Amino acid sequence: MIKPLSFITYNMISLKNIRENKDTISEKLKSKNFDITKIDKVLKLDSNWREGVVQVEKLKGKRNSASKQISINKKENKPTDDIIEEMQNVSSEIKQIDVKNIEIKADIDSLLLDFPNIPNESVPIGVDESSNKVIRSWGEKPSFDFEIQSHIDIAESLDLLNFKAGSKISGSGFPVYIDRGAKLERSLINFMLDMHTSNGYREMFPPFLVSGESMQTTGQLPKFIDDMYDIPKDELFCIPTAEVPVTNYYRSDEIDESKLPIKFAAYSACFRREAGSYGKDTRGLLRLHQFNKVELVKFVHPDTSYDELESLVEDAEKVLQTLGLHYRVIELCTGDLSFSAAKCYDIEVWSPYENKYLEVSSCSNFEAFQSHRGSMRFRSSDTGKMEYIHTLNGSGVATPRLMVALIENYQQKDGTISIPSALHDYMNIPSISK
């Protein structure tokens, strides 16, 4: 495990806000299944810290008075030893309180890093996914006049994927894409990048290894450290999504307001240990430790961030619409929101063989949560003051389950796979056969 980081806290939920709005914040974070006893713990530490600050100020005043008295006594040839000793004791006490306050502040900072983002007012209240809402759907579930096969059986029969070789090379959750399977994966990535860049997104090809500070900015650390692949020797992490390096592109920067919104589309491999998910949907391409994804990231003005969220979802939907795949859009309730999200929509594509919907994209508005942690600001033309930008991201989209949907929805009676017309120019073939 990588050694603990020296976290620099950019207060996501300020202590002032917690003090003044404790009940409201407690209610909102409780709806996100957060342990709200941590709020009282933070406030207690904060009270102790502020008491220490007051004590130090009083002692400094006492020390200043003593210093003046020493000067007076020297001029009047009066003794100063007692006063000097007292001043030394006061200085020692100040030092002790300062050391204690530094420790208290570090504890506060550590606790605040574990506070999730506050859900937006529009998010439905609920404990778990059972309270999520279906917003809309597109297309129809396909019907077949033959017994359908799984994506695993089809892919192996057509020599598109080799799960055994991947397991031999790396372990479970690392399939090998081969020949036309590799070309189909590459075609999907290029198709999505071309689509999004034609829609105003700037393409970025980011590093796949990032620092702990980058992970902290986007909210993966410290909470999800056990789900990450890390390289302890170099204090680096394999990215779980391109969201991390792309969002950190502007970390500690002042962004020109006139350039907002800024939109990026980025391909990356993604790496997830997912320590708590073994045994869940592990068949075939349903859950992998390494997979590919095209990520969409937006840096936007706070006044327009929720309009930008809706357009972000539409941009991700366009991928599935163009490929002719039935899907639905889900609005997540508070209890199913991610740690960093203030509001989130999931896009789920239909899998005929699994007979269920599979998540292929999550589109989130983080509001100022990430920009606080990463100090990303702009100077408002209205107020002249520095303000935190809002960040958004969404998968546009992840390829494994998209591949599942393509293989299963476009399977033919003779065992072949029809290629959607949108991919013909990338694949140069209308179908995949033995």
Secondary structure, 3 states (H helix, E strand, C coil): CCCCCCCCCCCCCCHHHHHHCHHHHHHHHHCCCCCCHHHHHHHHHHHHHHHHHHHHHHHHHHHHHHHHHHHHHHHCCCCCHHHHHHHHHHHHHHHHHHHHHHHHHHHHHHHHCCCCCCCCCCCCCCCCHHHCEEEEEECCCCCCCCCCCCHHHHHHHCCCEEHHHHHHHCCCCCCEECCHHHHHHHHHHHHHHHHHHCCCCEEECCCCEEEHHHHHHHCCCCCCHHHCCEEHHHCEEECCCCHHHHHHHHCCCEECHHHCCEEEEEEEEEECCCCCCCCCCCCCCCCCCEEEEEEEEEEECHHHHHHHHHHHHHHHHHHHHHCCCCEEEEECCHHHCCCCCCEEEEEEEEECCCCEEEEEEEEEECCCHHHHHHCCEEECCCCCCEEECEEEEEEEEEHHHHHHHHHHHCECCCCCEECCHHHHHHHCCCEECC
